[in-house]
Amino acid sequence: MPDAHRSTSAPVSLRLPADVTEKLDKVAAFYERPRSWVMLRALRQYLAEEGQEALDIQEGIAEFDRGEGIPLDDILAAIDAKLAELEVKRAAG
């Protein structure tokens, strides 16, 4: 029977500077967890934040390349119209 965990994970090898490994081991000891548990949490957090930002930028570039963007002139015109509307309300109020 195949190992279910093995089919959903892949081994990764990583060389770390000694100071990073030392901190990693201290955190793992504090939580009484293996080093891999701490590394997985750190990687997931990175991917949810900075990594996701990179993917979002990549998707935005792809949308632009497909012609799905809004021309800058249209955006500026909409801003100008909104500012003019607010100016009229301010002057009337």
C-alpha positions as CSV (number, residue, x, y, z in Angstrom):
1,M,0.0,0.0,0.0
2,P,1.5,3.4,-1.0
3,D,2.4,5.9,1.7
4,A,-0.2,8.8,1.4
5,H,2.3,11.3,2.9
6,R,4.9,10.4,0.3
7,S,2.6,11.1,-2.6
8,T,1.7,14.6,-1.3
9,S,5.2,15.8,-0.4
10,A,8.6,16.0,-2.0
11,P,12.0,16.0,-0.5
12,V,14.0,19.2,-0.7
13,S,17.6,19.8,0.1
14,L,18.7,23.1,1.4
15,R,22.1,24.5,2.6
16,L,21.8,27.1,5.3
17,P,24.4,29.4,7.0
18,A,25.3,28.2,10.5
19,D,23.6,31.1,12.2
20,V,20.3,30.4,10.5
21,T,20.5,26.7,11.4
22,E,21.3,27.6,15.0
23,K,18.2,29.9,15.2
24,L,16.1,27.3,13.5
25,D,17.1,24.6,16.0
26,K,16.4,26.9,18.9
27,V,12.9,27.6,17.6
28,A,12.3,23.9,16.9
29,A,13.4,23.1,20.5
30,F,11.1,25.8,22.0
31,Y,8.1,24.3,20.2
32,E,9.3,20.8,20.7
33,R,9.0,20.2,17.0
34,P,11.4,18.9,14.3
35,R,13.4,21.4,12.3
36,S,11.4,20.5,9.2
37,W,8.2,21.7,10.9
38,V,9.7,25.1,11.6
39,M,11.0,25.3,8.0
40,L,7.6,24.4,6.5
41,R,5.9,27.1,8.6
42,A,8.4,29.7,7.6
43,L,8.1,28.8,3.9
44,R,4.4,28.8,4.0
45,Q,4.4,32.3,5.6
46,Y,6.8,33.5,3.0
47,L,4.7,32.1,0.2
48,A,1.6,33.7,1.6
49,E,3.2,37.1,1.8
50,E,6.2,38.1,-0.3
51,G,5.9,35.0,-2.5
52,Q,2.3,35.8,-3.2
53,E,3.1,39.4,-4.0
54,A,5.6,38.1,-6.7
55,L,2.9,35.8,-8.2
56,D,0.4,38.7,-8.2
57,I,2.8,40.9,-10.1
58,Q,3.5,38.1,-12.5
59,E,-0.3,37.7,-13.1
60,G,-0.7,41.4,-13.5
61,I,2.0,41.4,-16.2
62,A,0.3,38.5,-17.9
63,E,-3.1,40.3,-17.9
64,F,-1.4,43.4,-19.4
65,D,0.2,41.3,-22.1
66,R,-3.2,39.8,-22.9
67,G,-4.6,43.3,-23.3
68,E,-6.7,43.1,-20.2
69,G,-5.3,46.3,-18.6
70,I,-6.9,49.7,-18.4
71,P,-5.2,52.5,-20.3
72,L,-3.5,55.0,-18.1
73,D,-5.3,57.9,-19.9
74,D,-8.7,56.3,-18.9
75,I,-7.6,56.1,-15.3
76,L,-6.4,59.7,-15.2
77,A,-9.6,60.9,-16.8
78,A,-11.6,59.1,-14.2
79,I,-9.5,60.6,-11.4
80,D,-9.9,64.1,-12.9
81,A,-13.7,63.6,-13.2
82,K,-13.9,62.5,-9.5
83,L,-11.8,65.4,-8.4
84,A,-14.0,67.8,-10.3
85,E,-17.1,66.3,-8.8
86,L,-15.6,66.6,-5.3
87,E,-14.7,70.2,-6.0
88,V,-18.2,71.0,-7.0
89,K,-19.6,69.4,-3.8
90,R,-17.0,71.3,-1.7
91,A,-17.9,74.6,-3.3
92,A,-21.7,74.0,-2.8
93,G,-21.4,72.8,0.7
